[in-house]
Amino acid sequence: MKTTTWAIDPAHSEITFKVKHLMISNVKGEFKTFEASIDGEDFTNSTLSAKIDASSISTNNNDRDTHLKSPDFFEVEQFPEITFKSTSLKKGDDDEYKLVGDLTIKGVTKEITLDTEFGGFMKDPYGNEKAGFSINGKLNRKDFRLNWNAALEAGGVMVGNEVKINAEVQFVKQIS
């Protein structure tokens, strides 16, 4: 019996985030190295699994990236991976879904719900069948022990607690 899986196409995918800095603007970052797969033909009855290399974080600032990799934030030497495993995908209106799953950062696992838009299926010029998704959500970084902050002289804090996440991803159909 043939089984269908979908493997992420990293050349056509990205995982980004935004967080408030100085309470006045957003700083954007991304994870450069990740893998993900979906098991099965019917996405609503499948499991999406993802692994992100925490040390691949990039905000286009080496000093900030080094700080984010330190024990103040991701502590990448002890916790090298961020993982996500879906528990359900529920259809909403049109091509809108709610993707629910367990996110693990720094050894802490929490259930999160992500707004997911299914972009559709398409064959690329090489005959590969692809599926595209836009995934958005937010989380409180302190729920995952990403607690570092600094009080500002004028009031408020340096880093906001809410992190907005976005993944623009393409998956390639694999049949074995």
Secondary structure as UniProt FT lines:
FT   STRAND          4..8
FT   HELIX           10..12
FT   STRAND          14..21
FT   TURN            22..24
FT   STRAND          25..31
FT   STRAND          34..39
FT   HELIX           43..45
FT   STRAND          47..53
FT   HELIX           54..56
FT   STRAND          57..58
FT   HELIX           62..69
FT   TURN            71..74
FT   TURN            76..78
FT   STRAND          81..91
FT   TURN            94..95
FT   STRAND          96..105
FT   TURN            106..107
FT   STRAND          108..123
FT   TURN            125..126
FT   STRAND          129..140
FT   HELIX           141..144
FT   TURN            153..154
FT   STRAND          159..175
//
